């Protein structure tokens, strides 16, 4: 796997450590152990350290996802109860220092306990999205990618171009056949985007990777849930957030899409939006938004892995587009 060389060097670690220490001093904390690299990927590096007030983390983003720093600051201003309070922000270098958020919901509520916990948590996320609707354009100005319905036909063409470049390097005859089938969907994709633009719900922030391991919460304090890891975020129809959430739940439960536990989580998410339309309208809109969002996920991955993409990740955007055919 290829990662940015800068994150591997000692001079970068020294600079990041200095920034972390400065942020800690500003909040009356002191580091009590070395700074270690806990994760390095093509789109971000994660450092961690112990302090006098618990563990802290520094996330460094690539230029393609550095918007997360400014977004985090905005989220904490608009909805401080739903995100961690940042200890330090550097928008120029794409650095953010965060306190330890505690227990991950996916770890706290394994197996059959997870659906019930999500039923109580996802309305809180929906309320966050409702509150962010008036700020959608401001979020785009921060660098969050516009994936709203009327823009998505162009985004679909961008995704096709990115996948075509990948297939020109490694594509098999079967993959090219699938790609031609995906390309043939363009008129239908544009028509569905136009339909989604007229459906209930205004544009808002879509976490775009919402799942139980991106949520801090415990069974006893579900109402205090906080959401993190916003580097995949886009501005889109809010219901697109269900794509990853419900798919992750299905995989965790080894259950089909129409499993009653999965549908209850979907309905719990939609409940705060009930003033926008009937239950049937909201469900139909959710299905439409999730279908369109597959192209957004392809581009999100392309943005994260960069070009040329590391071999471990190069085929993922194609995989996301293949979902439009129902073959993946």
Secondary structure, 3 states (H helix, E strand, C coil): CCCCHHHHCHHHHHHHHHHHHHHHHHCCCCECCCCEEEEEECCEEEEEEEECCEEEEEEEECCCCCHHHHHHHHHHHHCHHHCCCEEEEECCCCEEEEECCCCEHHHHCCCCHHHHHHHHHHHHHHHHHHHHHHHHHHHHHCCCEECCHHHHHHHHHHHHHHHHHHHHHHCCHHHHHHHHHHHCCHHHHHHHHHHHHCCCCCEEEECCCCCHHHEECCHHHHHHCEECCCCCCEEEEHHHHHHHHHHHHHHHHCCCCCCHHHHHHHHHHHHCCHHHCCHHHHHHHHHHHHHHHHHHHHHHHHHHHCCCCCCCCCCHHHHHHHHHHCCC
